[in-house]
Amino acid sequence: MLVPALPHGEPSPADGALPAGALARLGERPFGVYVHVPFCAARCSYCDFNTYVSGDLAHDAAAYLEAARAEIRLARRVLGDSAPAVDTVFFGGGTPTLLPAQRLAALLDAVRAAFGLAPGAEVTVEANPETVERDMLRALRAAGFTRLSLGMQSAREHVLAALDRAHTPGRAVAAAAQAREAGFEHVSLDLIYGTPAETDGDWEASLRAALGAGVDHLSAYGLTVEPGTRLYARVRAGAPTPDDDVLARRYRIADALLADAGLRWYEVANWAAAPGARCAHNLGYWRSADWWGVGPGAHSHVGGVRWWNVLHPRAYAARLRAGRSPAAGREVLGAAERRTERIMLELRLADGLRLDGLGAATRAAARTEAAAGRLDPGALHAGRAALTLDGRLLGDAVARALVG
């Protein structure tokens, strides 16, 4: 089984306590809660997330739910009276919808009881299309979930088979329609491009199928080959790897088709029909907001302190049963780390990176990138570094240039 590596860092206190300086900054930025549900029915060939195929899901889920509720209570104790109401909650995985709607609702209730939800809070749940149906979606909507993110990946059967996806080509579109009928305000579909044997025509068909579902948000990710995955083993055995030129062409195809349909990019891999359809929780990540990550392997950030939980569900549950924090380690970000993260993350956004406070060398690098066609000259004149379409295709290189 693939076990993701944890970052290097310093030990985290057994009680999860945070420095006073970090707590003093609570409320300056949006506050979110991420809930990692680590269970999957099967592991997809490309996946390197911290997920587990449970032999006894009912038993393992019960232990997980008890531990997750305990971590939510721990978060409230650690953050204390300074804790703001939660602006966003995001249930990710894994496959959260392997759990019954009532159990997901119970976890949301635990967040609500500990912190309260801000007016208009966004509450997202990820789902594989084959794990949801009308009654479950209605139950989730009634419990307070406002946004559904469905892992569609492709509309072509042979591409889904190459990715080891279980659903049929039309199931994601049908699930999106059912979510709308259930009253979900926002529905998103995730797509992957660059799978071996996928053609440009396959990719266009997937995009058109997704647009035909009437969703207001779409994410598109180029396939990456991660060590330890089945896809990695296939590539080592001679299977073709995703080609950079092909990936770039598919991205351009996506951007043009989605723009024609009224979905505009707001982050390198994300398009939305209107500002209100953007994923507010993920925007919090890209803008260095605060969030507490609940669950095995979940990451958190509060006031310049970042920490991460132990990976395995049993180790996670054991720590919380013993009254200890599940954090495996943490780091306190200094000025240099904050600057680097700000450049790497904000640059991904269509709004661009604010250049104020980043120094003359960064502004000079931005002018060089604009002259090369990778940054928008007009935005640069207004004090922001905003990627052009060509720049989006080379975003990491642009960010490295600005970091210096």
N, C-alpha and C positions, 0 to 999 in steps of 0.2 A: 504493500500500500504506500502511495506517495504521502510523505509527511512534510508539509512546508517548513522551511527554516524560519526561526524567529530572528528578529534583529538583534544586534549587539546592544547592550545598554547596561545601566547600573541596576542593582537590586531594587525591587519595589518594596515599600514598607508592608509588613504583614497585615496591618489594619487598613491599607490603601490610602493613608493620609497624604494630602497634597500640600506643597509649600503655601504659606500664607499669601505670598505674592500672586500665585496662580488663582487662589480663591478670590482675592481682591478684585480680579479682572472679570469675574463672572458677571454676565448681564451686559457687557460692552458689545458683545456680538451675539448672533442667534445661537440658541442652544438646541441640540438634537440628541436623540437616543437611537443608536443602531442596535438591533437585536439579531444576532447571528444564530440561525437554526441550522445545525450542521449535518442534517440527515438528507440522504438521497436514496432513491430506489435503485439507482445504478450510477456508476461514474462515467461521464462522457469522456471520449477519447482525448480531448484537448484540455480537460479541466485540471488545474493545479490548486484549486481552492481547498480550504480546510474543511473537508466533508467526509462523511462516513456512511457506508452502506450498512444499515443496522440489521442484525439477525433477529432481533426482537424489538421492533419499533415501539410497541406499546410500553414495554418496560423501560427502554432507554429514554423515550420521550417523557415519561413520568419523572424520572430522575433529573432529566434536563430541565423540565419546567420548574421543579422545586428549586434547583440551583439558580436558574435565571431569575426567579422571583427574589431569591435571597440576595443576588447581586444588585438588583434594582433597589432593595432596601439599603444595602451597603452604600450605593451611590448617593442615596438621600442623606445618610449619616455623614459621609465624607464631605459632601458639598454644603451641608448645613443650611442655615437660614438664608444664605446668599443664593441658593439655587433658584434660578428663574423658572417660570413655566416653560414647558417644552414646545418649541416651534415646529419641529419635525420629528417623526418616528419612522424608521425604515426597517422592515423585517426582510432580511436577506439570507442567503444560504450558499450552498445547500438548496433545499426545496422547502421553504416554510409551509407550503400548502400540503405537504405530507401529513401535517398535524391537522386535526379537526378544527373547524372554525371556532368552536367553543374554547379550545385551548389557546389559539392565537388571541382571541378576545380577552381571555383571562390575563395574558401577558400585557396586552394593551391596558387593561384595567389596572394592573399593577403599576404601570408607568403613570397612569392618570392619578392614582391614589398617592403615589410618592411625590409627584411634582406638579400635577395639574397640566392640562394642555392649553396653550395659548389660543385665543380666539382665531378661528380659521386655520388651525394647525393642519399641516399636511401629514397624512398617515399612509405610507406605502407598504404594500406587500408584493414580493416577487412570487412568481408561480410558473411552474411548467404547465403547458396547456392541458396535458392529460390528467392533471391532478385537481382540476376545478370543474364544477358544474353549477347549474342555476341556483340550486338551494344553498350551496356553500357560498357562492358569491353574494347572494342576498343576505346571508347571515353575517358575512364579513362587513358588508356595507352598513347593516343595522348596528354592528358593534362599533362603528366609527372609523373604519378604513375608508379613505377618500381616493386612493390612487392604486391602480393595479399595473404591475410591470410583468409582461409575459415574455418568456424565452421562446421566440418563434424560430430564430436562426436561419431558416430557409423555407421556401415554398416548394422545393424540389425534393422528391423522395430519395434520389441517390445521394444528394448532398446531406440530408438528414442521416442517412445510413452511414455515411463516412464519418459523421460526427458522433455516432452512437446515440442519436436522439430517439426517444421512444414514440413521440407523437406522429400522427399522420400529417401530410402536407397542409390540409385544410383546417386542422384542429385549432391552431392559434387564432385564425381569423374568426372561427365560430366562437371561441372563448371570449374574444374581444367584444363581439356583438352581445354575448350573454352578460358581460360585465356592464355594458352600457344599459342593457335592459334592467339590470339589478340596481342601477342608480349611481354607478361610479362616475364621479365628475371627470376624472382623467384616466386614460388608458394608454399605456405605452407598449410598444413591441421592440424586442431586441433582435438584431440580425447580425450574422457573421459572414464576412466575405473573404474569399481567397482559399476556400477549401479545395484540395486536389480534386480534379475532375469537374469542378464548377466552371461554367463558361460565362462570358459576359451576358449571354441571353438568359442563363439561369439566374444570374444576379438581378437583372432587370425584372424578370418575372417575380422574384421574391419581393423586390421593392414595390412593384405595382400591386401585388397581393396585399402587402402591408397597408399601402395607401387605400386600397379598396375596403379595408376593414373600418375605415372612418376614425382611426385613432388620432389623438392630438399630439403625440410625442413618439419619436422613433430614435433608437440608438443603433449605431452600426459600428462594428469592431472588426478590424482586420485580424485574421487568424494568426496566432503566434504559436510557435512550437516550444513548449515548456519542458525542461528536463524532468524525467520521471513519469511523464504521461504516456499513455498508449500511442498517441500520435507521435511522440518523440521516438519511441521504439520502432514504429513503422518507418519513420524517416531514416533512422540509423540503419534499417534493413534495406533501404533503397527507394522508399516512396518519395515522390517529389515534395519539395518544400514550397511554401507560398513565395511567389516571385514578387520582388519589390515593385517592378514596373506594372505587373498585373494588379497589385494591391492599390497602387496610385491611380490606375485607370478606373478601377471599381469605385474608389472614393469619389472621383470626379463624376462618375455616372450617378452615384447616389446624391451628391450635392445638387446636381442639375435637376434631377427628377423631383427631389423633395422640395426644392425652391419653386419649381413650377406648380407644385401642389399646395403651396402656401406654408410649408414648414421651413423655418429659417434656422440655420445653425446658431447655437448660443454657446456651445462648447465643442471641441474638436470632433467628438464622436456622438454628439447629440443635437437633435433638431426638434423644434416645437412649433405648434401652430400659432401660439400667442405667448406673451410673457407669463401669463398665469398658468400655462401648461408646462413650464419648465420644472424640472425636479429640484425643489427648494432644498431638499436634504443634501443632494450632491453638490449643489451650489455652495452649501456651507463648507464642504470639504475643500473646494477649490478656492474659497475665500478665507481659509484658515479660521473658521468659526470654532465653537466649542461643541464637543459631543462626547457622550459616554457610550462605549461599545460594550454591550452585554452578550455573553456567550463565549464558548471555546474559541480561542484564537482571535477574538475581537480586539480591535485597536481603539484607543480613546485619545482625546486631546482636550485639555482644559488649561487656558491661560499660559500657553507656552510649554506645558508638560505633556509629553506623549508617553503612553504605556500600552502594553499588549498582554493579553491573557494567555495562560497555558493552552496548549492546542487540543489535547484529548478530552472528550466529554467526561470520562471517568475522573481524570485528574482535576478537571474543573469542578465537578460536583464535590469531590472529596475535600478540596480546599474550603469551599463554602460551607459544607457540613461542619468543618472544624472551626468555623467562625473567622476564617482568614480570607484576605483578598485573593482572587484568582490571578492577579497580575504576575507575569513571569519576569518582567523587567520594565524599565522606563528610561527616558532621557529628558533632560531639561534643555530646551533649545536656547542657545545663545544668539547673539545678534547676527552672527554670520549664517547660522543655520536658518534663522527666520528669514533673512534676506534671500537665501537660495530657494527656500520653499515658496516664498511669495512669488519670485520670478517664475519658477517651474510651474506653479499652479495657476496663477492669475493669467499668465500668457495663453493658457488654453482657452480662455473665454473670449467670446466675440467682443465683449466690452473692452477687452485689452488690459494690459498691465499699466498701472499708474507709475510713471517714472519719477515722481517726486520722492526725494529722499534716497534715491539709489545711486547717486554720484555721477560725476562727469564721465567716467570710463564707460558706465552702462549706457548713458545717453549717446556717447560716441559710437558704441557698438550697435545701438539701435539705428543710428543714421546709416551705418554701413549695411545693415540688414535691409533697410528700406530701399537703399540704392540698388540692392540686388533683387528687389521685387518680392521680398519675403515679409516685409512689414508695410502697412498702409501709410503713405506719406502724410495724408490728411490727418489721420489720428495722431501721428507723431508730432505734427505741428500743434495739436491740442494737448500734448503732454502724455500721450498714451502709446504704448507699443501694442498694435493690434495686427494679428496675422492675416495675410492675404490667403487666397486659396493655395497658391504655391507654398506659402509659409506653413500652412497647416500640414502639408505633406512632409515638411522638414522641421516640425515644431520642436522636437528634442534638440536638434542642432542649433536652432535659433535661440532656445533657452540657454544652452551651454555658452553661446557667444555672449549673451547678456550677463550671465553669471560671472564670466571672465576668469 
